[in-house]
Amino acid sequence: MKVTVVGAGAVGATCADNIARKELADELVLLDIKEGFAEGKATDMMQTATLLGFDTKIVGVTGDYSKTEGSDVVVITSGLPRKPGMTREDLIGINAGIVKSVAENILKFSPQAIIIVISNPMDTMTYLALKSLGLPKNQIIGMGGTLDSSRFKYYLSQALKCNPNDLQGFVIGGHGDTTMIPLTRLATYQSLPVSNLLDQSILDKVAADTMVGGATLTGLIGTSAWYAPGAAGAALVEAIIRDEKKLFTCSVLLEGEYGQSDICLGVPVIIGRGGCEKIMDFNLTDHEQVAFNKSADAVRNMNAVLTEMNLI
């Protein structure tokens, strides 16, 4: 198996590091436009191989997409990270052209690859990749909800004082501070609804903390988070490479599901060797559906900028 990570910054390098440690690929290509940057990161990681015991070959390249040829999975992290005070939406004008160029270059050498988009604003960048490449919708996956759901379970574990691995919880909708929807109604602790264990006021606070989880970290460390986003990207790579048929929230093209069409938005999906293999219906309540529709409207407004920029 061959995996490519485009963008050797903090998120891309962390994603690549996780992929190598788990030996998900025989060859891992790390690509960046900054001269020598990916090569340096790849060499640094390869010098951990004897310490960590992995056999994956990591290759760093500067802008040479031919080295990515035959990739089974490609992770796109390219673009400017958030700074304090910036929203993910603020990045659209900067990152859209970058993501479009990356996606088109990847397609030239790996037309069968499953593409995972991490770049922000993630739902709009996923939609851009889908429209630019004309690939089947199962091949284009936005990572955002996977990360948001992990953050949701973290905040739930803090409230419950429990192991986060004993929790199930999903965040749907857009990957934005005001557009994501933590489904507290469906969250469980070892099959027991968390609503049986926590007051509504605490659940509301968990949901609110989840929604601003990324902004909170940006304020603390001065840039976008990287450990959890990188790990989330690697988790999707693992589900694809190992055909795990695992349930994640991902941004995928909707064609009537959840009452929405012609939009990429976070919904529960089964991820396996075919990429997004099935969209799961969580039977939203009327209140949740209203929130989901509002989230879709916000993402559509961002997507409209792509047309204004003549990118789709």
N, C-alpha and C positions, 0 to 999 in steps of 0.2 A: 504494500500500500504506500501511496505517496500523498503527502499533505503539504500545502503551501499556506503560509501566513504572510499576508501583504501588510506591511507596516511593522517596523521593528522597534517602535516606541514601547512605552511601559506596558500597555495592554497586549500588544502583539507579542512582545518578548515573553510576558508571563504566560500567555496562551501557548506559545511554542514550548516553553519550559515544561508545562504540564503535559503536553502531548508527548514530549521526549521521555519524561519520567515514567509515563504509563506505557511507553513503547507502542503507541498506537499506529506508528508508521515505520516502514523500513527506511524511508527517506523523508526528511522534513526540510523544506525550502523556506528560508526567511528572506523576504525581499523588501527593499526600501529604496527611496530615491536619493537619500543622502549618501554621498560617496563613502564607502568603507564602513558605514554604520551597521548594516546587517551582517557583514563579514565579521566585524568585531563581536557582535552579540553571539553569532553562531559559534565562533571560536571559543568564546568564554563559556558557553553552554557545553560544548564538546569537551572542554577541560574538566567538566564535572562528571563525565561518563564513568570513569573508573571509580569515582567516589560514590556515585549513586547507583551504579550497576546497570545502566541502560545501554542498548546496542543501536538505537536509532542514529542514523547518519544525519547530521544537521549541516546544511549548506547555506551560506549567506551570499546574496547577490545584490548588486546595485543596478536596479532598473532593467535587468535582462530577463524579460518574461519567457524567453525560450527555455530557460532553466526550470520553469514551472511545468513544462510539457508533461502531459499524462497524469496530472494530479487527480486524485479521487475526490478530495475535499479541498476547498479553498476558503480561508477565513480572511475577510477584508476588515482591517482595523484602521486603514489610512484616514488621515484627516487631522484637523486641529482639535486638541482636547479642550474641555471646558476650563474656564478660569472663574474665580469667584465673581458672582454677580451675573454671569452668563447663563442663559437657558440653553438646552439642547437645540431649541429652535433657532437661536442666534447663529448657529453654525451652518445653516443650510446654504447660504450664499458662498461660503468658503469650501465646504466639503462636497457639494454636489458635483462640481466639475472633476474633482479628484476621484470620487467613487465611480463616476461614469467611465472615466479613462481606464481605471484599474479593471473594472468589470469587462470592458471591451477587449483589453489586452489579454485577460485570463481566458476569455472565450476562444481566442485565436489558437491557443495551445492546449486547452483542456475543455472541449465542448461538452463532455459528459460529467464534468465535476459538479458536485453539490456545493453550492456557494452559501456561506454563512456571513451575514453582514452584521458588523458590530458598530461601524461608524455612525456618528450622530448627525442629525436627528434620525434615529435608526429606522423608524417605520417609513419615513419618506425616502431614505437611502435604499431601503429594501425595494420599495415600489419603483424607484429609479432604475435599479439593477434589473428588475423584472421587465420593465418596459423597454430598456435599452437593448437587452440581450435577446428577447423573444424566446426564452427557454420555457419548458414546461414548468408550471408553478411549483411542483414538488422539489425542483432544484434550487430554489431561492428561498432562504430562511433568514429571518431577522432574529437576532439573539435576545433582544431586550427583556421580554417577559421571563425568560429563564433566570436572568439576574434579579429582576424585581421580585420574583417568587422566592428566591433564596434569601433576599433581604427581608421579605415578609416573614419567613420562618425564623430568621434570626430575632426579629423584634418580638415575635410571639414567644420564642423560647426565653427571652429576657423577662417577659411579663409572667410566664408560667414557671420560670426557674426550672426549666427542663432541658433535656438534650435536644437540640434542633433536629437531629436525625430521626427523632421519634414523631416528628410533625409532618403533616401533609397540608399544603396550602398553595393557592394559585393566585396570581395577579394577571388580569386580562386587560385589554384595551391598549391605548397608546403608551409608548415608553417615554412618558413626560411627567413632570412634577404635578401637573393638574389633570392629566388624561388617563393615568393608570387607575385600575379598579381592584384593590385587594378584596378577594371574596371571603370575607370573614365568616359568612354564613356556612361555607363549605369546608372551612379549615378544621382539621382533626388532630387530636393527640392520641396516638395508638387507637385509632378508630372512634374515639370519643369526641363529639363536637366540642370545639374550644368554647363555644357559646355557653356550654354547661359549666365551664370552669372560670370564665372571666366575665366581669360586668360589661355592659355595653359601652360604658364610658372608657373602659380600658381598651376594648376592641377598637373603638373609634380612634384612640390615641395610637394604637399599633398601626392602624391603617394610615393615619396621617404621617407618622414617622417613616413608614415605608415609602410613601409617595415622595417625600423630600430626602430619601436616603442618599441619593447621589449628590444632591446639592449640599447636604450636611457634610459629606466627606470632602467635597470641593472646597468648602469653607475652611475645613480643618487642615487640609494638606496643600491647598493652593492650586490644585489642578484636579482633573478627573481621577476617580479611583482606578486601580488597575488589577489588584489581586483577584477580587471577585468577578469583574468583567472577563478577565483572562481565563479564569477557571470555568466560567459559564460557557465561554466559547469552546474550550477543550472538552467540556462535558457533552456538548452537542456533537463534536467530532467523534468522541468515543461511541456515542449512541449510533452514529452512522457507520463507522468502521466496523464495529462489533455487532451491528444489526440487532440492537438491544430492544427495539420496539418499545421505547421508553416514553412516558408521558411528560411533556414539557409545555410551558407556554411559549409560543414563538409567533413572530410576526410573519404571516403568510397571506397570500392573495385569497380574498373572500369572494365567492360567487353565489351569494344568496345566504350563506351561513350566517347565523346571528343577525339576520335582517340587513346585511350590508353586501355591497358588490363593488368591484373595481377599486379596491383599497387593500393595502397590507396592514394588518392590525393584529395585536396579540390575542391569540385564542389557544385553548388546549389542543395539542396535536400529538400524534404518535410519530416519533423519529426513529428511523431505521435505515437500512442500506439504501433505500430509495429516497432518502431525504424526508420530506414531510409526506408521510404515507396515509394519514387520515386525520381529519379535523373532528374532534370530539364535541358533542353537544352537551353542555352543562345545564341546559334548561333554566335559563336565567329568570329571576323574578321580574315583575314589571318595573320595579325600582332599579334593578341592576341593568335591565335592558335600556331604560332611559339614560343611565349613566354611560352605557356602552355607545349608544347613538350619539351622545354629546361628545364623547371621546373621538368617534369617527369624524364628526364635523370638524373638530379641531385639526385632526391629521389631514383631512381633505384641504383645509385652508393652507396648510404647509405644502401639500402636494401641488397646489395651484401655482406656487412659485416656480416649480420645475417647468411648467408651460411658459410662464413669463420669461424664463431664462433660456427658452428654446432648447431644453435638454431632453424633452420627450415630445 
